């Protein structure tokens, strides 16, 4: 672990101190958990912002000409029409 010095608003300091006292854990641990939570939430939002990328590769099919004949596979019918 590395040490970092940061500037916090007075209200933040009060909230951290209160939470630290009520949970009986260090203020540093409160800050670490808050940062972890922030990054976890950010990752979830990034995933949610690109739902189509989540679908890539989800289907297990043997289609090898999908880029050429996508209309056939999407809408049905013959390729000769």
PDB file with SEQRES, HELIX, SHEET and CRYST1 records, atoms N, CA, C and O in Angstrom:
SEQRES   1 A   81  UNK UNK UNK UNK UNK UNK UNK UNK UNK UNK UNK UNK UNK          
SEQRES   2 A   81  UNK UNK UNK UNK UNK UNK UNK UNK UNK UNK UNK UNK UNK          
SEQRES   3 A   81  UNK UNK UNK UNK UNK UNK UNK UNK UNK UNK UNK UNK UNK          
SEQRES   4 A   81  UNK UNK UNK UNK UNK UNK UNK UNK UNK UNK UNK UNK UNK          
SEQRES   5 A   81  UNK UNK UNK UNK UNK UNK UNK UNK UNK UNK UNK UNK UNK          
SEQRES   6 A   81  UNK UNK UNK UNK UNK UNK UNK UNK UNK UNK UNK UNK UNK          
SEQRES   7 A   81  UNK UNK UNK                                                  
HELIX    1 AA1 UNK A   10  UNK A   23  1                                  14    
HELIX    2 AA2 UNK A   27  UNK A   49  1                                  23    
HELIX    3 AA3 UNK A   51  UNK A   55  1                                   5    
HELIX    4 AA4 UNK A   70  UNK A   75  1                                   6    
CRYST1    1.000    1.000    1.000  90.00  90.00  90.00 P 1           1          
ATOM      1  N   UNK A   1       0.835  -1.172   0.000  1.00  0.00           N  
ATOM      2  CA  UNK A   1       0.000   0.000   0.000  1.00  0.00           C  
ATOM      3  C   UNK A   1       0.886   1.244   0.000  1.00  0.00           C  
ATOM      4  O   UNK A   1       1.942   1.271   0.631  1.00  0.00           O  
ATOM      5  N   UNK A   2       0.443   2.255  -0.707  1.00  0.00           N  
ATOM      6  CA  UNK A   2       1.185   3.510  -0.739  1.00  0.00           C  
ATOM      7  C   UNK A   2       0.392   4.597  -0.042  1.00  0.00           C  
ATOM      8  O   UNK A   2      -0.839   4.595  -0.049  1.00  0.00           O  
ATOM      9  N   UNK A   3       1.100   5.499   0.545  1.00  0.00           N  
ATOM     10  CA  UNK A   3       0.478   6.609   1.238  1.00  0.00           C  
ATOM     11  C   UNK A   3       0.193   7.740   0.255  1.00  0.00           C  
ATOM     12  O   UNK A   3       1.028   8.059  -0.592  1.00  0.00           O  
ATOM     13  N   UNK A   4      -0.990   8.346   0.370  1.00  0.00           N  
ATOM     14  CA  UNK A   4      -1.393   9.495  -0.440  1.00  0.00           C  
ATOM     15  C   UNK A   4      -1.971  10.556   0.475  1.00  0.00           C  
ATOM     16  O   UNK A   4      -2.690  10.252   1.427  1.00  0.00           O  
ATOM     17  N   UNK A   5      -1.652  11.788   0.180  1.00  0.00           N  
ATOM     18  CA  UNK A   5      -2.241  12.904   0.914  1.00  0.00           C  
ATOM     19  C   UNK A   5      -3.275  13.561   0.011  1.00  0.00           C  
ATOM     20  O   UNK A   5      -3.018  13.818  -1.165  1.00  0.00           O  
ATOM     21  N   UNK A   6      -4.451  13.830   0.579  1.00  0.00           N  
ATOM     22  CA  UNK A   6      -5.518  14.446  -0.202  1.00  0.00           C  
ATOM     23  C   UNK A   6      -6.151  15.581   0.605  1.00  0.00           C  
ATOM     24  O   UNK A   6      -6.055  15.624   1.831  1.00  0.00           O  
ATOM     25  N   UNK A   7      -6.790  16.481  -0.106  1.00  0.00           N  
ATOM     26  CA  UNK A   7      -7.537  17.558   0.521  1.00  0.00           C  
ATOM     27  C   UNK A   7      -9.012  17.200   0.496  1.00  0.00           C  
ATOM     28  O   UNK A   7      -9.539  16.766  -0.529  1.00  0.00           O  
ATOM     29  N   UNK A   8      -9.682  17.386   1.642  1.00  0.00           N  
ATOM     30  CA  UNK A   8     -11.103  17.087   1.754  1.00  0.00           C  
ATOM     31  C   UNK A   8     -11.840  18.300   2.313  1.00  0.00           C  
ATOM     32  O   UNK A   8     -11.282  19.092   3.073  1.00  0.00           O  
ATOM     33  N   UNK A   9     -13.096  18.425   1.921  1.00  0.00           N  
ATOM     34  CA  UNK A   9     -13.959  19.462   2.471  1.00  0.00           C  
ATOM     35  C   UNK A   9     -14.236  19.143   3.947  1.00  0.00           C  
ATOM     36  O   UNK A   9     -14.202  17.982   4.357  1.00  0.00           O  
ATOM     37  N   UNK A  10     -14.505  20.174   4.728  1.00  0.00           N  
ATOM     38  CA  UNK A  10     -14.775  19.990   6.158  1.00  0.00           C  
ATOM     39  C   UNK A  10     -15.940  19.028   6.391  1.00  0.00           C  
ATOM     40  O   UNK A  10     -15.890  18.192   7.293  1.00  0.00           O  
ATOM     41  N   UNK A  11     -16.980  19.150   5.578  1.00  0.00           N  
ATOM     42  CA  UNK A  11     -18.147  18.277   5.721  1.00  0.00           C  
ATOM     43  C   UNK A  11     -17.779  16.818   5.474  1.00  0.00           C  
ATOM     44  O   UNK A  11     -18.277  15.923   6.156  1.00  0.00           O  
ATOM     45  N   UNK A  12     -16.912  16.584   4.505  1.00  0.00           N  
ATOM     46  CA  UNK A  12     -16.453  15.219   4.233  1.00  0.00           C  
ATOM     47  C   UNK A  12     -15.705  14.653   5.436  1.00  0.00           C  
ATOM     48  O   UNK A  12     -15.903  13.501   5.821  1.00  0.00           O  
ATOM     49  N   UNK A  13     -14.852  15.474   6.014  1.00  0.00           N  
ATOM     50  CA  UNK A  13     -14.069  15.041   7.173  1.00  0.00           C  
ATOM     51  C   UNK A  13     -14.985  14.669   8.325  1.00  0.00           C  
ATOM     52  O   UNK A  13     -14.786  13.643   8.975  1.00  0.00           O  
ATOM     53  N   UNK A  14     -15.990  15.499   8.580  1.00  0.00           N  
ATOM     54  CA  UNK A  14     -16.944  15.208   9.659  1.00  0.00           C  
ATOM     55  C   UNK A  14     -17.682  13.896   9.396  1.00  0.00           C  
ATOM     56  O   UNK A  14     -17.845  13.075  10.299  1.00  0.00           O  
ATOM     57  N   UNK A  15     -18.124  13.707   8.157  1.00  0.00           N  
ATOM     58  CA  UNK A  15     -18.840  12.475   7.822  1.00  0.00           C  
ATOM     59  C   UNK A  15     -17.951  11.248   7.971  1.00  0.00           C  
ATOM     60  O   UNK A  15     -18.393  10.212   8.467  1.00  0.00           O  
ATOM     61  N   UNK A  16     -16.708  11.365   7.545  1.00  0.00           N  
ATOM     62  CA  UNK A  16     -15.764  10.244   7.672  1.00  0.00           C  
ATOM     63  C   UNK A  16     -15.503   9.931   9.135  1.00  0.00           C  
ATOM     64  O   UNK A  16     -15.475   8.765   9.529  1.00  0.00           O  
ATOM     65  N   UNK A  17     -15.312  10.970   9.940  1.00  0.00           N  
ATOM     66  CA  UNK A  17     -15.069  10.766  11.374  1.00  0.00           C  
ATOM     67  C   UNK A  17     -16.258  10.093  12.050  1.00  0.00           C  
ATOM     68  O   UNK A  17     -16.080   9.176  12.853  1.00  0.00           O  
ATOM     69  N   UNK A  18     -17.464  10.542  11.730  1.00  0.00           N  
ATOM     70  CA  UNK A  18     -18.666   9.948  12.326  1.00  0.00           C  
ATOM     71  C   UNK A  18     -18.823   8.485  11.926  1.00  0.00           C  
ATOM     72  O   UNK A  18     -19.108   7.632  12.766  1.00  0.00           O  
ATOM     73  N   UNK A  19     -18.640   8.205  10.661  1.00  0.00           N  
ATOM     74  CA  UNK A  19     -18.768   6.831  10.190  1.00  0.00           C  
ATOM     75  C   UNK A  19     -17.686   5.940  10.789  1.00  0.00           C  
ATOM     76  O   UNK A  19     -17.942   4.796  11.164  1.00  0.00           O  
ATOM     77  N   UNK A  20     -16.492   6.474  10.871  1.00  0.00           N  
ATOM     78  CA  UNK A  20     -15.378   5.736  11.459  1.00  0.00           C  
ATOM     79  C   UNK A  20     -15.673   5.359  12.904  1.00  0.00           C  
ATOM     80  O   UNK A  20     -15.434   4.227  13.325  1.00  0.00           O  
ATOM     81  N   UNK A  21     -16.188   6.312  13.647  1.00  0.00           N  
ATOM     82  CA  UNK A  21     -16.518   6.054  15.061  1.00  0.00           C  
ATOM     83  C   UNK A  21     -17.670   5.068  15.207  1.00  0.00           C  
ATOM     84  O   UNK A  21     -17.628   4.183  16.062  1.00  0.00           O  
ATOM     85  N   UNK A  22     -18.695   5.218  14.378  1.00  0.00           N  
ATOM     86  CA  UNK A  22     -19.864   4.340  14.513  1.00  0.00           C  
ATOM     87  C   UNK A  22     -19.566   2.914  14.068  1.00  0.00           C  
ATOM     88  O   UNK A  22     -20.120   1.970  14.631  1.00  0.00           O  
ATOM     89  N   UNK A  23     -18.709   2.737  13.076  1.00  0.00           N  
ATOM     90  CA  UNK A  23     -18.374   1.402  12.562  1.00  0.00           C  
ATOM     91  C   UNK A  23     -17.132   0.810  13.221  1.00  0.00           C  
ATOM     92  O   UNK A  23     -16.818  -0.367  13.040  1.00  0.00           O  
ATOM     93  N   UNK A  24     -16.435   1.636  13.982  1.00  0.00           N  
ATOM     94  CA  UNK A  24     -15.208   1.219  14.660  1.00  0.00           C  
ATOM     95  C   UNK A  24     -14.147   0.718  13.669  1.00  0.00           C  
ATOM     96  O   UNK A  24     -13.497  -0.304  13.889  1.00  0.00           O  
ATOM     97  N   UNK A  25     -13.996   1.471  12.572  1.00  0.00           N  
ATOM     98  CA  UNK A  25     -12.929   1.196  11.612  1.00  0.00           C  
ATOM     99  C   UNK A  25     -12.196   2.506  11.328  1.00  0.00           C  
ATOM    100  O   UNK A  25     -12.716   3.590  11.594  1.00  0.00           O  
ATOM    101  N   UNK A  26     -11.009   2.395  10.796  1.00  0.00           N  
ATOM    102  CA  UNK A  26     -10.186   3.590  10.596  1.00  0.00           C  
ATOM    103  C   UNK A  26     -10.772   4.490   9.504  1.00  0.00           C  
ATOM    104  O   UNK A  26     -11.518   4.043   8.633  1.00  0.00           O  
ATOM    105  N   UNK A  27     -10.413   5.759   9.584  1.00  0.00           N  
ATOM    106  CA  UNK A  27     -10.830   6.710   8.563  1.00  0.00           C  
ATOM    107  C   UNK A  27     -10.222   6.336   7.210  1.00  0.00           C  
ATOM    108  O   UNK A  27     -10.868   6.493   6.174  1.00  0.00           O  
ATOM    109  N   UNK A  28      -9.009   5.854   7.217  1.00  0.00           N  
ATOM    110  CA  UNK A  28      -8.360   5.428   5.974  1.00  0.00           C  
ATOM    111  C   UNK A  28      -9.147   4.290   5.320  1.00  0.00           C  
ATOM    112  O   UNK A  28      -9.290   4.256   4.098  1.00  0.00           O  
ATOM    113  N   UNK A  29      -9.654   3.365   6.127  1.00  0.00           N  
ATOM    114  CA  UNK A  29     -10.435   2.258   5.589  1.00  0.00           C  
ATOM    115  C   UNK A  29     -11.749   2.759   4.993  1.00  0.00           C  
ATOM    116  O   UNK A  29     -12.191   2.252   3.963  1.00  0.00           O  
ATOM    117  N   UNK A  30     -12.366   3.734   5.622  1.00  0.00           N  
ATOM    118  CA  UNK A  30     -13.594   4.349   5.086  1.00  0.00           C  
ATOM    119  C   UNK A  30     -13.304   4.919   3.696  1.00  0.00           C  
ATOM    120  O   UNK A  30     -14.068   4.696   2.757  1.00  0.00           O  
ATOM    121  N   UNK A  31     -12.216   5.641   3.573  1.00  0.00           N  
ATOM    122  CA  UNK A  31     -11.854   6.263   2.299  1.00  0.00           C  
ATOM    123  C   UNK A  31     -11.534   5.204   1.254  1.00  0.00           C  
ATOM    124  O   UNK A  31     -11.961   5.331   0.107  1.00  0.00           O  
ATOM    125  N   UNK A  32     -10.790   4.158   1.622  1.00  0.00           N  
ATOM    126  CA  UNK A  32     -10.478   3.078   0.678  1.00  0.00           C  
ATOM    127  C   UNK A  32     -11.750   2.407   0.168  1.00  0.00           C  
ATOM    128  O   UNK A  32     -11.883   2.140  -1.026  1.00  0.00           O  
ATOM    129  N   UNK A  33     -12.679   2.137   1.076  1.00  0.00           N  
ATOM    130  CA  UNK A  33     -13.933   1.502   0.677  1.00  0.00           C  
ATOM    131  C   UNK A  33     -14.747   2.405  -0.244  1.00  0.00           C  
ATOM    132  O   UNK A  33     -15.368   1.934  -1.197  1.00  0.00           O  
ATOM    133  N   UNK A  34     -14.738   3.691   0.041  1.00  0.00           N  
ATOM    134  CA  UNK A  34     -15.470   4.636  -0.808  1.00  0.00           C  
ATOM    135  C   UNK A  34     -14.872   4.674  -2.210  1.00  0.00           C  
ATOM    136  O   UNK A  34     -15.601   4.726  -3.201  1.00  0.00           O  
ATOM    137  N   UNK A  35     -13.562   4.649  -2.287  1.00  0.00           N  
ATOM    138  CA  UNK A  35     -12.899   4.653  -3.594  1.00  0.00           C  
ATOM    139  C   UNK A  35     -13.184   3.356  -4.337  1.00  0.00           C  
ATOM    140  O   UNK A  35     -13.461   3.387  -5.536  1.00  0.00           O  
ATOM    141  N   UNK A  36     -13.121   2.217  -3.656  1.00  0.00           N  
ATOM    142  CA  UNK A  36     -13.457   0.937  -4.283  1.00  0.00           C  
ATOM    143  C   UNK A  36     -14.885   0.945  -4.814  1.00  0.00           C  
ATOM    144  O   UNK A  36     -15.143   0.500  -5.932  1.00  0.00           O  
ATOM    145  N   UNK A  37     -15.805   1.452  -4.007  1.00  0.00           N  
ATOM    146  CA  UNK A  37     -17.209   1.521  -4.414  1.00  0.00           C  
ATOM    147  C   UNK A  37     -17.366   2.389  -5.658  1.00  0.00           C  
ATOM    148  O   UNK A  37     -18.110   2.039  -6.574  1.00  0.00           O  
ATOM    149  N   UNK A  38     -16.673   3.510  -5.688  1.00  0.00           N  
ATOM    150  CA  UNK A  38     -16.731   4.415  -6.833  1.00  0.00           C  
ATOM    151  C   UNK A  38     -16.298   3.701  -8.111  1.00  0.00           C  
ATOM    152  O   UNK A  38     -16.962   3.812  -9.142  1.00  0.00           O  
ATOM    153  N   UNK A  39     -15.194   2.974  -8.045  1.00  0.00           N  
ATOM    154  CA  UNK A  39     -14.696   2.280  -9.227  1.00  0.00           C  
ATOM    155  C   UNK A  39     -15.605   1.131  -9.649  1.00  0.00           C  
ATOM    156  O   UNK A  39     -15.777   0.890 -10.844  1.00  0.00           O  
ATOM    157  N   UNK A  40     -16.186   0.421  -8.691  1.00  0.00           N  
ATOM    158  CA  UNK A  40     -17.124  -0.655  -9.027  1.00  0.00           C  
ATOM    159  C   UNK A  40     -18.350  -0.089  -9.724  1.00  0.00           C  
ATOM    160  O   UNK A  40     -18.804  -0.644 -10.725  1.00  0.00           O  
ATOM    161  N   UNK A  41     -18.888   1.000  -9.211  1.00  0.00           N  
ATOM    162  CA  UNK A  41     -20.053   1.626  -9.823  1.00  0.00           C  
ATOM    163  C   UNK A  41     -19.719   2.139 -11.221  1.00  0.00           C  
ATOM    164  O   UNK A  41     -20.532   2.016 -12.137  1.00  0.00           O  
ATOM    165  N   UNK A  42     -18.555   2.701 -11.385  1.00  0.00           N  
ATOM    166  CA  UNK A  42     -18.124   3.224 -12.680  1.00  0.00           C  
ATOM    167  C   UNK A  42     -18.021   2.101 -13.713  1.00  0.00           C  
ATOM    168  O   UNK A  42     -18.405   2.286 -14.868  1.00  0.00           O  
ATOM    169  N   UNK A  43     -17.509   0.950 -13.309  1.00  0.00           N  
ATOM    170  CA  UNK A  43     -17.413  -0.190 -14.213  1.00  0.00           C  
ATOM    171  C   UNK A  43     -18.794  -0.652 -14.634  1.00  0.00           C  
ATOM    172  O   UNK A  43     -19.007  -0.992 -15.798  1.00  0.00           O  
ATOM    173  N   UNK A  44     -19.741  -0.669 -13.696  1.00  0.00           N  
ATOM    174  CA  UNK A  44     -21.100  -1.087 -14.015  1.00  0.00           C  
ATOM    175  C   UNK A  44     -21.730  -0.124 -15.007  1.00  0.00           C  
ATOM    176  O   UNK A  44     -22.416  -0.557 -15.932  1.00  0.00           O  
ATOM    177  N   UNK A  45     -21.513   1.154 -14.833  1.00  0.00           N  
ATOM    178  CA  UNK A  45     -22.082   2.145 -15.745  1.00  0.00           C  
ATOM    179  C   UNK A  45     -21.481   2.011 -17.130  1.00  0.00           C  
ATOM    180  O   UNK A  45     -22.185   2.175 -18.126  1.00  0.00           O  
ATOM    181  N   UNK A  46     -20.193   1.716 -17.212  1.00  0.00           N  
ATOM    182  CA  UNK A  46     -19.547   1.532 -18.504  1.00  0.00           C  
ATOM    183  C   UNK A  46     -20.118   0.323 -19.217  1.00  0.00           C  
ATOM    184  O   UNK A  46     -20.330   0.365 -20.429  1.00  0.00           O  
ATOM    185  N   UNK A  47     -20.373  -0.756 -18.486  1.00  0.00           N  
ATOM    186  CA  UNK A  47     -20.973  -1.936 -19.084  1.00  0.00           C  
ATOM    187  C   UNK A  47     -22.373  -1.613 -19.582  1.00  0.00           C  
ATOM    188  O   UNK A  47     -22.750  -1.997 -20.689  1.00  0.00           O  
ATOM    189  N   UNK A  48     -23.138  -0.907 -18.764  1.00  0.00           N  
ATOM    190  CA  UNK A  48     -24.511  -0.576 -19.124  1.00  0.00           C  
ATOM    191  C   UNK A  48     -24.570   0.370 -20.313  1.00  0.00           C  
ATOM    192  O   UNK A  48     -25.557   0.374 -21.048  1.00  0.00           O  
ATOM    193  N   UNK A  49     -23.534   1.167 -20.513  1.00  0.00           N  
ATOM    194  CA  UNK A  49     -23.569   2.142 -21.592  1.00  0.00           C  
ATOM    195  C   UNK A  49     -23.330   1.508 -22.965  1.00  0.00           C  
ATOM    196  O   UNK A  49     -23.587   2.145 -23.987  1.00  0.00           O  
ATOM    197  N   UNK A  50     -22.844   0.272 -23.002  1.00  0.00           N  
ATOM    198  CA  UNK A  50     -22.592  -0.405 -24.267  1.00  0.00           C  
ATOM    199  C   UNK A  50     -23.199  -1.809 -24.246  1.00  0.00           C  
ATOM    200  O   UNK A  50     -22.466  -2.796 -24.305  1.00  0.00           O  
ATOM    201  N   UNK A  51     -24.525  -1.909 -24.163  1.00  0.00           N  
ATOM    202  CA  UNK A  51     -25.148  -3.236 -24.029  1.00  0.00           C  
ATOM    203  C   UNK A  51     -24.958  -4.127 -25.241  1.00  0.00           C  
ATOM    204  O   UNK A  51     -24.940  -5.349 -25.096  1.00  0.00           O  
ATOM    205  N   UNK A  52     -24.816  -3.556 -26.437  1.00  0.00           N  
ATOM    206  CA  UNK A  52     -24.621  -4.397 -27.615  1.00  0.00           C  
ATOM    207  C   UNK A  52     -23.289  -5.130 -27.593  1.00  0.00           C  
ATOM    208  O   UNK A  52     -23.173  -6.243 -28.106  1.00  0.00           O  
ATOM    209  N   UNK A  53     -22.283  -4.498 -26.992  1.00  0.00           N  
ATOM    210  CA  UNK A  53     -20.992  -5.173 -26.887  1.00  0.00           C  
ATOM    211  C   UNK A  53     -21.075  -6.384 -25.971  1.00  0.00           C  
ATOM    212  O   UNK A  53     -20.322  -7.344 -26.133  1.00  0.00           O  
ATOM    213  N   UNK A  54     -21.989  -6.337 -25.011  1.00  0.00           N  
ATOM    214  CA  UNK A  54     -22.181  -7.472 -24.112  1.00  0.00           C  
ATOM    215  C   UNK A  54     -22.733  -8.683 -24.882  1.00  0.00           C  
ATOM    216  O   UNK A  54     -22.481  -9.828 -24.507  1.00  0.00           O  
ATOM    217  N   UNK A  55     -23.480  -8.422 -25.951  1.00  0.00           N  
ATOM    218  CA  UNK A  55     -24.093  -9.495 -26.715  1.00  0.00           C  
ATOM    219  C   UNK A  55     -23.138 -10.153 -27.704  1.00  0.00           C  
ATOM    220  O   UNK A  55     -23.396 -11.260 -28.178  1.00  0.00           O  
ATOM    221  N   UNK A  56     -22.056  -9.487 -28.011  1.00  0.00           N  
ATOM    222  CA  UNK A  56     -21.120 -10.016 -29.002  1.00  0.00           C  
ATOM    223  C   UNK A  56     -20.616 -11.390 -28.574  1.00  0.00           C  
ATOM    224  O   UNK A  56     -20.102 -11.565 -27.469  1.00  0.00           O  
ATOM    225  N   UNK A  57     -20.774 -12.354 -29.469  1.00  0.00           N  
ATOM    226  CA  UNK A  57     -20.288 -13.700 -29.195  1.00  0.00           C  
ATOM    227  C   UNK A  57     -21.196 -14.537 -28.328  1.00  0.00           C  
ATOM    228  O   UNK A  57     -20.822 -15.645 -27.945  1.00  0.00           O  
ATOM    229  N   UNK A  58     -22.381 -14.043 -28.005  1.00  0.00           N  
ATOM    230  CA  UNK A  58     -23.259 -14.775 -27.098  1.00  0.00           C  
ATOM    231  C   UNK A  58     -23.952 -15.957 -27.794  1.00  0.00           C  
ATOM    232  O   UNK A  58     -24.265 -16.958 -27.150  1.00  0.00           O  
ATOM    233  N   UNK A  59     -24.187 -15.838 -29.099  1.00  0.00           N  
ATOM    234  CA  UNK A  59     -24.864 -16.902 -29.850  1.00  0.00           C  
ATOM    235  C   UNK A  59     -23.848 -17.934 -30.327  1.00  0.00           C  
ATOM    236  O   UNK A  59     -22.728 -17.601 -30.714  1.00  0.00           O  
ATOM    237  N   UNK A  60     -24.264 -19.173 -30.290  1.00  0.00           N  
ATOM    238  CA  UNK A  60     -23.400 -20.259 -30.759  1.00  0.00           C  
ATOM    239  C   UNK A  60     -23.997 -20.809 -32.046  1.00  0.00           C  
ATOM    240  O   UNK A  60     -24.820 -21.724 -32.011  1.00  0.00           O  
ATOM    241  N   UNK A  61     -23.582 -20.252 -33.190  1.00  0.00           N  
ATOM    242  CA  UNK A  61     -24.111 -20.665 -34.487  1.00  0.00           C  
ATOM    243  C   UNK A  61     -22.955 -20.965 -35.435  1.00  0.00           C  
ATOM    244  O   UNK A  61     -21.814 -20.558 -35.214  1.00  0.00           O  
ATOM    245  N   UNK A  62     -23.290 -21.686 -36.487  1.00  0.00           N  
ATOM    246  CA  UNK A  62     -22.273 -22.072 -37.470  1.00  0.00           C  
ATOM    247  C   UNK A  62     -22.371 -21.254 -38.753  1.00  0.00           C  
ATOM    248  O   UNK A  62     -22.035 -21.757 -39.825  1.00  0.00           O  
ATOM    249  N   UNK A  63     -22.815 -20.028 -38.670  1.00  0.00           N  
ATOM    250  CA  UNK A  63     -22.947 -19.165 -39.849  1.00  0.00           C  
ATOM    251  C   UNK A  63     -21.583 -18.566 -40.157  1.00  0.00           C  
ATOM    252  O   UNK A  63     -20.957 -17.937 -39.303  1.00  0.00           O  
ATOM    253  N   UNK A  64     -21.134 -18.772 -41.389  1.00  0.00           N  
ATOM    254  CA  UNK A  64     -19.837 -18.238 -41.783  1.00  0.00           C  
ATOM    255  C   UNK A  64     -19.957 -17.094 -42.784  1.00  0.00           C  
ATOM    256  O   UNK A  64     -18.975 -16.406 -43.065  1.00  0.00           O  
ATOM    257  N   UNK A  65     -21.167 -16.889 -43.326  1.00  0.00           N  
ATOM    258  CA  UNK A  65     -21.343 -15.847 -44.334  1.00  0.00           C  
ATOM    259  C   UNK A  65     -22.321 -14.760 -43.847  1.00  0.00           C  
ATOM    260  O   UNK A  65     -23.030 -14.151 -44.648  1.00  0.00           O  
ATOM    261  N   UNK A  66     -22.347 -14.536 -42.569  1.00  0.00           N  
ATOM    262  CA  UNK A  66     -23.290 -13.588 -41.985  1.00  0.00           C  
ATOM    263  C   UNK A  66     -23.124 -12.167 -42.480  1.00  0.00           C  
ATOM    264  O   UNK A  66     -24.112 -11.444 -42.607  1.00  0.00           O  
ATOM    265  N   UNK A  67     -21.919 -11.753 -42.759  1.00  0.00           N  
ATOM    266  CA  UNK A  67     -21.718 -10.381 -43.238  1.00  0.00           C  
ATOM    267  C   UNK A  67     -22.215 -10.209 -44.669  1.00  0.00           C  
ATOM    268  O   UNK A  67     -22.647  -9.119 -45.044  1.00  0.00           O  
ATOM    269  N   UNK A  68     -22.160 -11.270 -45.472  1.00  0.00           N  
ATOM    270  CA  UNK A  68     -22.622 -11.193 -46.854  1.00  0.00           C  
ATOM    271  C   UNK A  68     -24.126 -11.418 -46.978  1.00  0.00           C  
ATOM    272  O   UNK A  68     -24.785 -10.795 -47.811  1.00  0.00           O  
ATOM    273  N   UNK A  69     -24.659 -12.298 -46.158  1.00  0.00           N  
ATOM    274  CA  UNK A  69     -26.062 -12.702 -46.295  1.00  0.00           C  
ATOM    275  C   UNK A  69     -26.886 -12.358 -45.051  1.00  0.00           C  
ATOM    276  O   UNK A  69     -27.780 -13.115 -44.670  1.00  0.00           O  
ATOM    277  N   UNK A  70     -26.593 -11.238 -44.430  1.00  0.00           N  
ATOM    278  CA  UNK A  70     -27.272 -10.875 -43.191  1.00  0.00           C  
ATOM    279  C   UNK A  70     -28.781 -10.712 -43.371  1.00  0.00           C  
ATOM    280  O   UNK A  70     -29.538 -11.045 -42.459  1.00  0.00           O  
ATOM    281  N   UNK A  71     -29.242 -10.205 -44.532  1.00  0.00           N  
ATOM    282  CA  UNK A  71     -30.679 -10.058 -44.759  1.00  0.00           C  
ATOM    283  C   UNK A  71     -31.389 -11.409 -44.694  1.00  0.00           C  
ATOM    284  O   UNK A  71     -32.472 -11.524 -44.122  1.00  0.00           O  
ATOM    285  N   UNK A  72     -30.772 -12.418 -45.283  1.00  0.00           N  
ATOM    286  CA  UNK A  72     -31.349 -13.764 -45.253  1.00  0.00           C  
ATOM    287  C   UNK A  72     -31.535 -14.231 -43.818  1.00  0.00           C  
ATOM    288  O   UNK A  72     -32.590 -14.761 -43.470  1.00  0.00           O  
ATOM    289  N   UNK A  73     -30.513 -14.037 -42.976  1.00  0.00           N  
ATOM    290  CA  UNK A  73     -30.557 -14.538 -41.617  1.00  0.00           C  
ATOM    291  C   UNK A  73     -31.451 -13.684 -40.721  1.00  0.00           C  
ATOM    292  O   UNK A  73     -32.035 -14.188 -39.762  1.00  0.00           O  
ATOM    293  N   UNK A  74     -31.555 -12.415 -41.028  1.00  0.00           N  
ATOM    294  CA  UNK A  74     -32.394 -11.540 -40.212  1.00  0.00           C  
ATOM    295  C   UNK A  74     -33.861 -11.598 -40.614  1.00  0.00           C  
ATOM    296  O   UNK A  74     -34.742 -11.622 -39.754  1.00  0.00           O  
ATOM    297  N   UNK A  75     -34.125 -11.622 -41.905  1.00  0.00           N  
ATOM    298  CA  UNK A  75     -35.504 -11.485 -42.393  1.00  0.00           C  
ATOM    299  C   UNK A  75     -36.034 -12.756 -43.068  1.00  0.00           C  
ATOM    300  O   UNK A  75     -37.228 -12.838 -43.355  1.00  0.00           O  
ATOM    301  N   UNK A  76     -35.191 -13.728 -43.320  1.00  0.00           N  
ATOM    302  CA  UNK A  76     -35.613 -14.949 -43.984  1.00  0.00           C  
ATOM    303  C   UNK A  76     -35.691 -14.773 -45.491  1.00  0.00           C  
ATOM    304  O   UNK A  76     -35.314 -13.722 -46.010  1.00  0.00           O  
ATOM    305  N   UNK A  77     -36.159 -15.750 -46.176  1.00  0.00           N  
ATOM    306  CA  UNK A  77     -36.300 -15.653 -47.622  1.00  0.00           C  
ATOM    307  C   UNK A  77     -35.092 -16.205 -48.346  1.00  0.00           C  
ATOM    308  O   UNK A  77     -34.144 -16.704 -47.740  1.00  0.00           O  
ATOM    309  N   UNK A  78     -35.158 -16.100 -49.650  1.00  0.00           N  
ATOM    310  CA  UNK A  78     -34.092 -16.611 -50.498  1.00  0.00           C  
ATOM    311  C   UNK A  78     -33.080 -15.523 -50.812  1.00  0.00           C  
ATOM    312  O   UNK A  78     -33.416 -14.339 -50.806  1.00  0.00           O  
ATOM    313  N   UNK A  79     -31.881 -15.906 -51.079  1.00  0.00           N  
ATOM    314  CA  UNK A  79     -30.848 -14.961 -51.460  1.00  0.00           C  
ATOM    315  C   UNK A  79     -31.012 -14.514 -52.898  1.00  0.00           C  
ATOM    316  O   UNK A  79     -30.538 -13.441 -53.271  1.00  0.00           O  
ATOM    317  N   UNK A  80     -31.682 -15.329 -53.718  1.00  0.00           N  
ATOM    318  CA  UNK A  80     -31.814 -15.044 -55.144  1.00  0.00           C  
ATOM    319  C   UNK A  80     -32.848 -13.970 -55.449  1.00  0.00           C  
ATOM    320  O   UNK A  80     -32.883 -13.468 -56.573  1.00  0.00           O  
ATOM    321  N   UNK A  81     -33.683 -13.603 -54.496  1.00  0.00           N  
ATOM    322  CA  UNK A  81     -34.752 -12.616 -54.743  1.00  0.00           C  
ATOM    323  C   UNK A  81     -34.221 -11.233 -54.890  1.00  0.00           C  
ATOM    324  O   UNK A  81     -34.990 -10.295 -55.100  1.00  0.00           O  
TER     325      UNK A  81                                                      
END                                                                             
